[in-house]
Structures are given as C-alpha cells and as structure tokens.
C-alpha cells in the first residue's frame, strides 16, 4: 500500500444525495470509543453488511489504509475504523456543501482550534456558520481533497497535530491552485484535521470565486499527491527511507548493495552472446544503406525494431536481468510513497529511463560498419593515487641532498684550536663583529623554540628573534638558520631574496672562519651550500672539492654528501662503487642517512650485489639512528623520514598511528612533504584514520607551500567534486601550479580536461601539447592518450606511425591499456602489419594486469570470426552498467543525477549560446 492516500473528489451544486448513509454518520459504531475488551472481537454481522454496501457503492474504498487493516484483521474496531473512513472519504457524494462543511469541522475526533476544527489561509477566527453558508451558495464545482496517513508515520514525522497540517496546507496551497487551474488569488479553501486513532487525515474544501474556473485531471491529482509526499516524507526520501520499518529499510539497502555488486560485475565482465553479434552485424550493414540521421528517433520502424531486439537480447544476460529487477524494486519503493497502483514492468527497450542505450547501440553499429578501431576498458585510464606519491620511497626535493641534523658533538671534536680560540659549545664568544660558530645558550634556546619539544609547541616568532640576535652578533650557524626561516616561512612571510641574503652571509662567515684555520666541519658546510645553491650559484664541482677536503680528514657527513654526488654523477663522473664505499665509511661512523642509502643499494643491487638481509639490517640501523637524532633535535626532516618509514614498514614494523604522529610534528614545522602525506593518509578510506576535513586542510597547506603532489591531489578533488564542491577552475589552477614543477601527472590531467571539454572549452591544440609534454616526461598515460588520438584521427591528423611509437612507449612502461591496444592492433593487422608474436606478448602482459579484453583475445586466438562483434556486445554491457549506475544515483541517498558527458557538453553549449552563465547548467537532485 502507498504511504500517503490522496483523494480529490468534488461536490456539484445538486441537492439530491444518497440517503440514509448521512444519518449513519451520527449513529455509526465508533462515534464513541469502544471499551478495550470489545476492540478485538470479530466484526458484527451488521458491520459486515454495511461494509459490503459501502464497497458496492464506493469500490475505491478498498484503497484505504483502514480497509487494509480490516482485511488483515476483521475485528470490531477495524470494521468501525473502516466504516468511518469510508464515510469520510465519500461524504462529498453523500451530502450538500453546507452539511459537508459542518461535518468536517465538528465530527468526532476533529482537532478543534476554537469551537470547531476549520482553518484556512490566515489565523483570523472562522465563523463556522458563515463558512458553511458561503460554500453552500457557491454555484461552481467544489473539490474535496482528503489526505490520509498511517498513525506511526504521522507520529514519527510530526503530522499528528493540527498545527503541522495548517503549515503544510498553507505551504502547498499554490501548488493545489496551479494543478486545479485556479488563479491563486481566486482560490478559497478550508480544511480540518481529524486525529483518527489509526489513520489521521485532513479534509479540505477548495473552490474558485469564479464558478467557471478550475478543473482537475488524474495527472494533476498525482502531482498534488507527489508534492505532499515529498514534503511530508522528505527526511525519509533523502535518507533512503531510513525511518521506515527495519524490515523495509534492510530490504532497500540490500537491494542497493546487490545492484551495485551486479553493476561491478557488468563493468568488469564480458558478454559472449552470438545472437547480439549477429544482430549487430545486421544492423551495421543496414545502417550503411540508410541516408537518414543515425539516431533512434530518425530511423525507420524496421531498424528501430532491430535496435529494440538488441537491447532486449542484452536483458537475457543474467547480470543485466538481475540488475534491471533490482532497479525496478528500488524505483517502486519510491513510487510506493504516493501511488496507489504501481506501473507494470516494461521490457528494457521500452523503459524511457534507459532510452539512451538505443543510441549507444546505433553508434556501436556505425563503428562496426566503418571498421573503426576501438579502445575498450580505458574509462579510468588515469594515474592511480599511490603511483603519484611514489609510495615506498622518501620524498626529497628535486636535486637537493638531505641536510643532516648536526648537534654540538658533531663539530666540537673537529676543532683543534687552543682553548681561547675554540669555537666549541663552551667557548668564549670572539670579538664583536667577527664571524664565529658557537653552540651557546642563546643559540640552543633559539633551536628549542624552532623545533619545540615533546611537551612544548614550536614558537617560530621567538626562535626568529633569538636567531637574529645571534646572527647579528656573528654566529654563522644562526645566519644559516635565518635563511631557512625565510625560505620555509617560519615566523615570517616566505621571502626568497631575504633567505638568499642570509645564506650568503652564512657562506661568507664560513669562508672567513675556514681562511683563519682549516676545519673539516666548516669545509663540509661550505661544500653543502655549493651543492644546494644556498647563498651562491649551485656548483657541484666546487662542492666536490670542499667535500673531498673534509673527507680526507674523515668527516662523516662529508663522506655521506660526496657519496650522493658520485651516485647521481653530479660534479663527478657517476661511480656507484665509489658511492657505495663512501656510504660504508659514513655508516661505520653511525650516520643514519648513509645507512639508509646503503640499504637501498643492497636492496636494488646498485654498486654491490643484491643482499636482502644486509638491506634490512641497514634499514633498521637507519631507523633507530634517525629516531635518536630526532629525540635530540626535533627536526622536521627527521620526523618526516621516521613517519614515512613507519608508514611503509621500512626498517621497522608498519604502524600508521605512529607515522601520523611524526607526520603531524613535521607538518606543524612547515614540512610540505609531511603535510602532503597527512592529506593522503586522511583521505584513505581503508586505513581506519579517515578524516576528510583534516585531509583537505593539510593538502591545502602543502599545496600553498609549493608541493606539486599536493597541488595535483587537491586539483583532482576539485575536478571530480570528491569531498569538496566541484570547481573546475580551481582544479585547473592547482594542476597548472603542479605542472609548472614538471609534475607529469598534473600536465596529463590538464590535457584530459581540454580534451574532454566537459567543464572547460574543448581545446585539442592545448590538449595535444600538454599530452606531448607529459609524454616526453615519460608519463605512460599521456603517451597512451597521444597514441590513441593519432590512431583514431578524430581531433588530429591520423598518423599510425606516431600512434605506434607512443603506444609502444606507454606499453613499455607497463601501461595495461596501451599493451592491450598494441596487442589488438598487431593481431588484427588492419592499421599496421599483422604480428602475431608481438600481439601475444603485449596481450599477455596486459592480461596479467587484469585486462579482461586482452584475456578474451588470448582465449580466442584461433576461434573468432570477427572479434569486433564480441567487443561490441561487451561494450554495450558496460554502457548499460553505466546507465544503471546513473539511474541508481537518482534514488534517495544517491549523489544526484549524472548526465553522459557528451550530452552534458551539448546542453552546456546550447545554454551558453542562449545567454546563460557558464555554470548555469548543473544537474539537481532528482527524487520521485
């Protein structure tokens, strides 16, 4: 049964009425409440006779809630309730207007607002006799809507009192006027709320001051009923009827889950149906012979019938049949709210919600007839999130060597001057104006403010004050730290020029101190600044010279830094063996950074033989070395490293909770890599630490700090409207920032936006250039897109040679979509010469990554006549799954109605041409 009953009868100006039943109103059983002991007794014979009489004269009374109760349990109480309801719902046919008004205003259990229960548009007291007389004199039609609910729904939703109904009817009155074709100013109405024990309801009287105005159709009644249902049950509708009975709620959710599972099976499965293949082949041939527009509405009847046959043949697939059945079940659940009778199930080809599949069938047939090469299964051909973040490796800034955290003991033992010239921690400060190095109390206090501690938060402003005082006094270490403060924006606004100036002062100070007395620590620091380009032009050769000098004096951090230059071939010829030896020397002096690099070399077999045991040993040594350093310095780079190692389980047990702790410490110190990792972790819905608000906050901070991965990840969120309001322009800005740092994924994403032209103007020239830029950076997805464009020749000049080149480049990097396309290309031998051996190789590599289409070709290498027919049926299956998914989204609880991308583009272009704003085309949530 429906959850709301809405009946809209009317009274003509006719004094002849059905007699006797009106008298029954005042004498019927149930006017007074029955004693409790009688309620559950069987209905009396007299009641049964009266019920038969009612049903004979008013057959639609069977649709009442009360009749359903009576049929389920024919007790004396239920019989009485039904007789009362039947009279109520048909009184318009039993009485004169004046009698009807008096009855609904004064009958038993009406909720009285004064001496009666009648109400209308305003709160002025109504005189019942005057209202009844006015209605009685009206010469036109008078409509008598009745709105009935179940008691449990009325109580739960707050519609068990007159005030709620007054507000509802006043809100809906203009809708009633519109549907009854009455001008709102001409409409007059009265209503009364009857608080029946089982099924409370509201009686209305509606008419126009102009007797000739107004008429009501069945369609109008449905619209009035659906409007009331949406308003009354809006909370239920938006939450998939979460307030319904547990049974119905469970069934609804179960249906949705099963439907989604079926759609996934359709999306990832194949459709090997020879009948569909035969029909598609026939349709392709016949479409070649027609000159009409190749859209369903323009085709002759015979071709339309063939298209319908193909669609209905698809329904014979058990996945489609089950999905269609569950879709119907969910659709009926919504319609059940306000419809008396549900529509009969239709074949899929006749269901208007799925009419788009017919044009998809036609498009597939046209492609078949024109022998167009097709790309299957690449709808989500986009770099996955974990691939963007280079999971498993610690993120370092491009071309920047990690700067080890140095404590007082790291340089105290490197000075051999007499005590009065010592630059050690306990040294006397030299004469004012001369550069020096000192780990004095003021400098140590500044470091404490900078890094904070386990019990205090960092205080960048205080750190800046103390570093500046110490730097002005001549401490080269503080000068260097001032450069870092301005670089990272710690306590100040980021200022590259000020940072460079302070770094230059630090370098000059180090050079002055070194000139006075050679010192391996100073030599190391000068080499470091040349390697990174701090306060000077980056110069790897000069860095090598300074590091070499310090290494000759066995300085452990110089050994580590020089090893990195040999590893990367910066300033020297690349030499993995020399790099390995230097890392060994530094690791022997307990430099955890060197231990970490050694672990990687043992793991990858670079500069030495692969040795998993040694790799694990050095990773563990590095982890505990970093941990000890962090406990003394609270450095953000160390905290980030520790977080990453705990996150990936490198050198220690994987522990996401502890990883988050370290990342948060590092992120608060402004480390953009840690901020990005926090954003990534809090976005992950599978790790148990999901926090979307925190994720957006940290990604935003990392993005503003210049982290290209965060800019790209945040751009994707705004592009897709995931967790944030969709904002394509903001996404483009973020992608552009990331692309400027040579993030090939961001370059690719920009290209896709301009290629698809969904929320930005279609610009093939920009798209191709962006794809080419990303492809030249070895982005396999951009290479695939270029190959696809050149092979299809839809937006660019067709160039099979370039297509083959880019597809091979992409496939060689493991892109399963490119591997499948190449395998199919070489197997069919239509665009390029047939190469069965190469085809099998590429198809096998693609199938190993789960590509179902590649596996199909491998399974049918010698058995198919024309694989295109099979592929067309499978593509139809996938198109249909997408249509089901879009329809499922329309149901309450879904994210809203989606429109197929090409259609959305056409709608937008048409609206813009008509003068609408660009964003004036968003789809709205649709509920039945």
N, C-alpha and C positions, 0 to 999 in steps of 0.2 A: 504493500500500500504506500501511497505518497506520504510525505511527512507534513504537508500542508494541503488542506482542501479549500478550494476557492470556487464558489458557485456564484453566478451572476444572473439571476432571474429578473423579471420585471413585472410590474402591475399596469394593466391598461385601465383606462377610466371606464370601468364596466362594473355596475352594481350587482350583477349576477355572480354568485360564488357557489362553490361546493358547500353544501350544508352539513350540519351535524358535527363535522370534524372540528370546527371552530369551538363549538361547545365543549368538545373533548379537552381542549386546551386547559380549561379551568377544572376539569373533573378527573383528568388522567391520573393513573397511579404514578407516583413520583413527584407530584407537586410538593408534598411534604416528604421529608427524609424518611426512608423506611427503617424500621427497627433493625439493628445489627443481625439478630437471629434469623430474619427473613431474607436478607440480601442474597444469600447463596442458594435459596430454594429454587426449584425449577420454575420456569415461566408458567404463568397460569394459562389455561385454555383460552380465556378471554383475550389475554395479551397476544397469544399466538394468532388468533383470528384477526385481531387489529393489525398485527404485523403483516399478515398476508394481504389485508385490504390496502395497507399503505404501499406495499411493494407492487400491487396490481395497478394502483393509480399513479405512483411515482417510482418507476423502475430504477431511476438513477440514485435512489436512496441506498442501493447496495454498495455505493462507493464511499459511504460514510464510515468514519472510524468506529462509530457505535455499532454498526451492523457487523463489522469485522469482529468486534468483541462479542457480540451476541452469537454469531456463528461459532466462534471458538468455545464459548461457554454460555449456553442458553439459560441463564439464571433469571430470576425475577428482577434483580437490579439491572442487569444488562438489557433486558427487554424494555424496562421502563426508560432507561437512558436512550435507547434507540428510538422509541416512540416519541420522546420529547424532541430529539434531534431531528427526526423526520418532519415533525410539525414545524419546528423552527425553520428548517431549510425549504419548506414548501408553503410557508404561510402566505407568500405573495400570491399564490394561486388560490388561497382559501378565504381571503378577506379583502375588505375595502381598504384604501390607503389609510384612512383615519384609524381604523382598527389595528392595522399593522404597526403604525407609529406608536400607538398606545401600548400595544403588546410588547414590542421590543424594549420599550422604555421602562415597563413596570413588571414584567413577568418574574416568576420566582428565580432567585439566584442572579438577577441582574445586579451589577455593582453600582449602587446609587451614588450620584455625585451631589444630589440635594434630596428632593422628594422623588426623583426618578434618575435613570442612568443615561439620559440622552446627552450627547456632546456634539460639537461642530467645530468650525474654524477658529473661533475666538473663545475666550474664557468668560464671556458675559453669561449670566444665568439664563437658561432657556425656560420659557413657559410652555409646558407640555401641551396644553390645550391649544395654544396658538400655533405651535409647530404642526400638530395633527391637523388642525383646520386648514393651514396653508397647503399642506401636502394633499389633503382631500380635494381641494379646489383645483389642483393642477390638472390641466386637460391633456398634457402630453404623457409620454412614457416615463415611468419611474423605475429605476433599476434598484435591485435589492441584493447587493453582494453579501456573501457570508464567508467569513474566513475562519477556519477551524483548525485546531492543533491538538496534539496529544498532550495530556497533562504533564508527563515527565519532561517533554520538550519545553512547554510553556514555563514550568517552574525553573528549569535549568537556565533558560535564556532570558528570564526576567519578563515574560509576557503573561504573567498570572495576575495582572492588576490593570485597572482601567487607565492609570496614568501612562503606562507604557504603550497602550493601544492608542491613546489620544495622540501621543508624539508620533507614532508610526503612521497613523492615517493622515495626520496633517502633513507629514513629510511626503507621503505618496499621492496626495490629492491631485496634484498637477499631472502626474502620470496617468491617473484614472481619467482626468479630463481629456488628455491627449488621446487615449485609446478609445474613449467614448465619443470622440469628435465633438466635444463641448468646449467652447471658449472658457478658459479658466475663470474669467470674471463673471461668466453666466452660470457657472456650476454652483449648485446648492447641495448640501449633504448633511445627513445626521447619522450618528452611529451610537451603539450601546454595546458594552462588554458584558457577556454572560459567562460567569465563572462556574461553569459546569464542573462537576467533580472529576469526570474522566477526560472530557474533551472541551476545554474552554474555547469560546468562539466569539466573534464580533459580528454583529449585524450592522448593515449600512443601508441608507436610503440615498440615492443620487438622482438628480434630475436637473434640467436646464430651465432657466427663467423663460427662455424662448421654447415654447412647446414643440416647435418643429425641429429643433436641434437634437442631435445625438442619435447614434446607433452603435451597436456592439456586435463584433464578429467573433467567431471562435478563436481566430488568431489574436485578437485584442485581449480576449479572456486569458489566453496562455501568457501573453506578455505581462498582464497585470499580476497574474499568479507568480510568474517567474521573478518579477520585480520584488514582490513581497517576500518570496522565498529567499532571494539573495540577501535582502535586508535583514530578515529575521535570523537566517542561518549563516550569516556572513562569517562568523567566527568558525563555525563548523566547516564551511566550504574552504576557507583559507588554510585550515589545518587538516584537510582530508577527513572531515567529519570526526575529529579526534574526540568530540564529546558524545558520539553515538555510543550504542551499547558495545561492550568489549568484543562481542562476537562479530558484529559487523565491522568494527574497526580492524580487528585482526584479519578478517577476510579481505578487506580492502588493501591492507598493507601487503598481505600475502600475494594478492593478485598483482600488485605493482612490482614486487620483487621478482615474481615468476616472469612477468612481462619483460623486465629488464634483462633477466638471465636469457630469455629467448632471443631478445634483440642482440645480445652479445654473441649468441650462437649464430644468428643470421649474419652478423657483421664479420665474423671470423670464419664462416663456413663456405662451402661451395654448393652449387646446385647443378647436379649432373642429370638433367631432365631432357631426354631426346625429343620429347613432344614439343617442349618450348623451343628447342633448337630448330625443329622442323618449321614451327610457326614463324619464328624469327626470320628464317631463310626465305619463307614465302612472302612475308611482309616486306623484307628488304627488296625483293625483286619487283613487287607490285608498286612500291613507293618510287622506284626508278621510272615507272611508266606514268605516274600522275604528275600533272603540272600544277596542281593545287598546292597551297601553302601546307607544309608538312607539320601541321599541328592538329590535334584531335578534332577540334571544332570545325575544321575546314575539310576534313576527309569525307569521301563518300561513305554511305552506310555500310557497304560491304567491308571496307577497310576498318571502319570503326568496330565492326563485329569481330574482326580478326584480332584487333588490339585487345578487345574485351576478353576474348578467348585466352590470349596470352596471360593477361592479368589473373583471370580465374584459374588458369593452369598453375600459376605461381602459388595460389592458395592451397593447392593439393600437397605442397611441401609441408610436412608435419610441423616444422618450426613456424611457418607463416600461419598455418591454420590455428595453431595454439596461441600465437601472438594476437591474431585477429579476435579469437574468442575472449581472451583476457582484456583486450582493448574494449570490446563490447561490454564486458562485465563492468569495467570501471566507468565507461560512459553512461551506462544505465544507472549506476549508483548515483551519479549526479542528476540525471533526468528524474530519478525516483523522488527527488525532493519536492517536485511540484507537478509532475504529470500523473494523470490517472492511469493512462494506458501507455505502455512503452511501445515504440515502433518495432515492427517485425524485422529480424535480421535480414540484411541485404547481401548479395554477393559483393565481393571486394570491388569488382569493376563498377558497381552501381553506387558505391558509397562515396558521397561527394567529398568527404574529408580526405579521400585518397585519390582524387581525380588527377593529381599531378603525375602519378606513376604512369598514366597513359602516355603523356608526352615524353616521359623518360624512355618508355618502350619504343616510341617512334624515333627518338634521337638515336637510340642504340641500333635500330634497324637501318637508319640512314648511314651511320658509321660502317655498319657491316657491308652495305651495298657499295660504299665508296672505298672499301678496303683500307680504312684509316687505322693506323697503328694506335693502339690504346695502352694506357698506363693504368694498371689495376692496383688497388690497395694502398695508394700513397696519400690518402687523405690527411694523414697525420705525419707526413714526412717533414719533421722538424727536429732540430737537436733536442734530445731529452734533457731534463733539468740537471741530472747528475753528470752529463757529459760537459755541460757548460762549466761546471765548477771543478773540473779536473780532480774528481774525488780520489782521495788516497794520497795526494801529494800536497805538501805545504805550499801555500801561495806566497810567492815573493814578488816584489815589484820588478818590472822588466829591467834587466841589466843592472840590478842593484844587488850587491853582495850583502848578506846578512851581517849587520854590525854586532859583534859580540858585546854583551854587557860586561863592563870591566869594573872590578872592585878595587879598593885600595891596594890589596895584596898583589893584584895583577901588575902593578907598576912600582911598588915600593922596592922590591928586590932588584929592579933594573937600574936603579940609580947608585952610583959608586962615588959620588962627590963627598968631600969632607962634611961633617955634621953641620957646619954653619951655612953650607950651600945646598943642603939636601932639600929636595922637593917632595919628600915623603909626607905621610899623613900627619906626623907630629912636628913637621918642620916649622921654623920661624918664617913668617911672611917676608919676602925680599923687599927691597926699597920700592917706595911707591912709584908707579909708572912703568916698572919693568915687568915683562910677562913672566908668569910662573905657573907651576902646577901644584895644587895643594888640595888634599882631601881634608880640609879644615872643618871646623864645626859649622860655620855658616853654609859652606857648600853641601855638607852632609844633610843639614836641615832642609836646604832647598830640594835636595833629592827626595827626602821624606815627603815633602809637600807634593812633589811631582808625581810620585808613584803611589803614595798612600801606604797603608799597611793593612793587616788583617782586621784591625779594629777602627781604622780611620779612613775616610774617603779622601781622594786626591784633592788638593786645593791649588789649582793652577795659578790663580792670581798671586797667592803668597809665594809660590815657587818662582814666579816670574820676577817678583820684587827682589828676592834674595839672589837669584842667578844674576840679575842685572847689577846689583851691588858688587857681587864677587867679580863679574866680568869687567866692570869699570875699574876695579882695583888691579886687574891684570891677570886673573886666573883663566888660562886658555881653555880649561875644561868647561867653565861656566860660559865662555863665549860660544863654544860649540853647542852647548845646551840651549843657549838663546836662539841660535839658528834653528834648532829642532822645534822650539816653541812656536816660532813664527811660521815654520814650514807646515806644522800639523794644526795650527790654530788652537794651541793650548793656552788659555787665559788671555789670548789676543785674537784679533781677526787675522786669518791667513794672509801673509804678506811675503810674496816671493822675493821682492827686492830687499826687504829688511833681513830676511833669512840669509840671502846670499852675502849681504854685508857683514853679518855676524860670523858666518862661516869663513869669510875671507879674513876677518880679524883673527879668528882662531888659528887658521892656517899660518898667517904671518907670525903669530905668537909661537906656534910650534917650531917654525923655521928659525926664529930668533933663539929659542932655547936650544935647539939642535946645534946651531952655529957656535954657541957658547961651549957646549960639551956634548959630544956624540952620545946618543942614548937609544937603545933598541926600541923602547916603548914609543918615544917620540917619532922615530923613523917609521914605525908601524902606522902611527896615526897620520903622518903626512902621506904615506902610501895609500892609506884608506881614502883620504879626501880626494886624491888624484883619481883613484879608481872609480869613485862615485860621482865626482864632479861637484864637490861641495866647496864653494868659495873660490873655485877656479874652473878652468875648462877641463872636462873629463879627458884624461890622458892615461891609457892603460900602460904604455911603455914606461912613463915616469913612475907609475905605481909599481910596476915590476921591479924597477931599480931600487926603490925605497924598501919594498918588501924583502928583496934579496939581501940587502944590507942587514935588516933586522933578523932574517932567517940565519944568516951567518953567525949571529950571536944567540941562536937558539930561542928566538922569541916565538912562543907557541901560536899566538893569534896571527902573526905574520906568516907562519907556516900554513895555517888554515886558509888565509886570504890568497896567498900565492898559489896554493893548490887549486883554488877555484878558477884563477886566471888560466892556469895550464889546462884545466878541464874544459873550459869554454874556448880556449885559443884566443884570449884577449891580451894583446900586447906581447904575446909569445906564440910560437907555433904550438898548435894543440898537441898535448902529450899526456895521454891517460895514465901511462906508467909513472911519469914524474908526479902527476897529480895524486895518484894513489900513494906513492912514497911519502909525499909531504903530509897528506891526511893522516897517514900512520904515525908520523913524527908528532903531529899536533895531538892526536888521540892518546898517544902514550903519555902526554903531559896533561891529560884529563880535560881536553877541550871537547865538550859535548857536541858542538857544531861539527867538528871533524868526525866524531864517532857516527853521527847521523849520515854524513856523506859517504863514509866507508861502508856503512850498512847498505846503502843504495848501490854502491859499486859491486859489493859482493852479491847482492840480490840480482843485479842485471848482468853480471859478468863483464863489467867495463874496467879495464886496467888490471884485471885479475880474473881468475877462474870463478865461475858461479859457486857460491857456497852458502846455502840457505841457513845452515847452523851459525856460521860466522855473522851473517846478515842479522839474524835475530838477536844474537849476542850484542852486536854494536848498537842496534836499535834500542835495546834495553839500557845499555850504558848511556846512550844519549838521553833517553827519557829521564833517568834519575839524575843525570848531570844537569839537565835543564831545570828539573824540579828544585835541586839545591840552589842553583843560581837565582831562580825566581823567588825563593824564600828570603834571599838576602837583598834583592834589588827591586822586586815587584815590577819588572819591566814588561811593557805591553807586548813586545815581540815574543818574549819567552812565554807569556801567558797564552798568546795565540798558538804558538807551537805546541805547548802542552795540551791545549784544547783540541787541536787537530789530531794529535797522536792518540788522545783518549777517544775521540770521535771515530777514528778509523781502526782503533785497536793496534796501533803500531808501537812495538816496544813495551806494551802493557796490555792489560785486559781492556776490552772496549767498555766504556762507561759514559753514556750520553749525559747523564746528570752532572757528573764531574766536569765533562767537557764544556757544558753550558756555563758552569761556574767560572771556569778560566776564560771562556769567550766573553762573558759579561764583564769581568775585570778588565780585560784588554780593550773591549769596546768602549768602556767608560773613559779610558785613556785616549780615545780617539783613533784606535786602530781600525781602519776601514775593512781590512780582511776579516777581522773578528766580527765586526758589525754585519758584514755580508753573511758569514757563517751562521750567526744567530738568526738572521732573517730566513735563511734556508732551513734551519732546524725547526723554527717555529711554524713554518709553512707545511712541514711534512706531517701528513695526517696518519702516518703509520708508526711513529716512534713514541707516542704517548705524551708528547710535550707540545702539542699543537697550541699556538696562541697567535691568532691572526693579527690582532691589534699590535702585539709586540713585533711580529714579523714585519709588518708594514713600516713600523717606526724605525726598526734597525736598518731595513733595506733603504729607507729614505735617507737616513744619516750616512750610510755607506755611499749611496749614490751622490749625495751632496759633497761627500769627501773625495769624489772622483773615482770610485771603484767601478770599473767597467762591467764586472759581472753583476753587481747590484743594480746598475743602471739598466742592464739588459733584462734581468729578472723582474724588476719593477715595471719596466716597459711592457713586458708580456702580460703582467697582471692588468694593467690599464687597457691594453689592446683587447684582451679577452673578456674583461669585466669580471674577473675572478676575485672575490673578496673586496673589491673596490668598484666604484661606479665606473662604467666603461668610459674611457676618454682617449680617443684615438690620437688627438693632437698631442696630449701629454705623452702618450706612448712613443710617438714619433720623436718628440724632443729627447726623451730618455735614450731611445735607440741611437739617435744621432750623436749624443754625447759619448755613448759607449763605442759607436763605430769610429769616432774620431780618435779613439785609443786603439784602433785596429782590432776591435773585437769582431771577429768574422761572423759570429752568430747574430750580432746586432745588425751588421751590414746585410746579412741574409734576410733577417726579419723585415727590414725596411724594404728590401726588394720585393718580398712577398706582399706587403701592403700595397705597393704601387702596381704590382701585377694583378692582384685580385680586385683592386678598385672598389672595395666594399664600403669603406668609410673615408676614403681619400680619392681624389680624381685618378682615374686609370692613367698610368704614365709608363708605357712599355719601355721607352728610352731610358728613363731613370731606373726601372726595374732591372733591365739587362745590364746596365753599367754597374749597379750595385751587386748583382749576382757575379759579374765578372771580377769585381774587386775582391769579394769574399772567396770566389773560386781560386783566385791567384794566391790567396792566403791558405789554400788547401782545405777550405770548408767543403766537406763532401756533399752537403745538402744543396749548396749553391751550385756546385758542379753538376749535380743531378738535374736541378732546375734548368740550367743552361742547355744541357743535353736534350732535355725534354722539349724546350722551346724550339731549338734548332731542328729537331726531328719532326715535330708537328708542323712547324712553319705557320702557326696561327697568327702570331703577332710580329714575327721577324721573318726575314727571308730564309726559306728552308735550306739547311746546309747539313747534309748527312755526315760529311767528313768531320765537321766541328762537333756535331752531336755525338758521334762515335768517340771522339777524343775526350770530351768532357764526361761522358758516361763511363768510359774506361778509367779516367782519373778518380771518379767518385767510387766506382766499384772496387778499385784497388785499395781504397781506404776502408773497405768493409761496409759500404752503404748497401743494405739489402735491396732497396728499391732499384738502384742502378744495376745491381747484379742481376736481378730478375729481368729488367728491361733489356739488358745486353743478351742474356740467355735466350729470351724470346726472339729478339731481333736476329741473332745468329741462327736460331733453329728454323724460323720461318723463311729466312733468306729472301725477303721481299725488298727491303731498303738497302741491305748490304748482302754480299755473297754468303751463302749458307756455310756455316762452320759448326758442324755437329759436336765436335770435340770441345771447342770453346764454349758452345752453348751449354753442354752438360756441366762443364766446370763452373760456369757462373750460376747456373740454376741450382747446383748442389750447394754452393756457398750461401746462396740466398735462402734456400730451404732449411739449411742448418740454423738460420736465424728465425725460423718460424714462418716464412712466407708461404702461404697456402697455395698461391698461384704457381710458384716455382715448383712446389711439390707435385702439383697436378701434372705439369708438363713432364716431370721426371717419371711419374707413374704411367703416362700415356705416350711415351716417345714414339711407339710404333703402332698405336691403336686408333688414333683420332683421324677423322677425315678433314675436319676443319675446326681447330681449337677455338676459333673466334666465336662459334655458336655456343660452345660451353661457357666461354668467358662472358658472353652477353647475358646468359641466364644468371650467372653468378653475380655479375654487376647489378642486374635487376634486383636480385635478392638483397644486395647491400643497399641499393637505393630505397627499397621498400623498408628495410630496417630503420633507415634514417627518417623516413616519413612516420613510421610508428613512434620513433623516439620524439619527434616534434609534436605528434598528437598527444603522447603521454605527458609532455610538458604542459599542455593546456589544462590538464586536470588540476584540481586544487592540490596545492603542495608542490607543484612543479615550478620551475623558474620563469615561466612565461612563454608566450607563443614565439616560435622561431620561424623565420622565413628563409627559404632556399636562397643562397647567395646571389645567383643571377637575377632572380625575381626581385630581391631586395634592392639590387643595384638599379633595375629598371624603374621601380617605384620611386626611388630617391631622385633619379634623373628627371622623371616626369614631374615630381613635386617642385624640384628646383626650377624647372622650366616654367612652371606656373607661378613662380614668385615666392614660394615658401622658403623659409630659412633652411640651411643645410641640415640642421639636426632635427627638423620638424618631420621626422619620419619614423620615430621609434615605435616599436610594437608595444601594445599594452597587454597586461594580464587579462586573459580571457577565462571566464567561468560560465558554466551553463546555468 
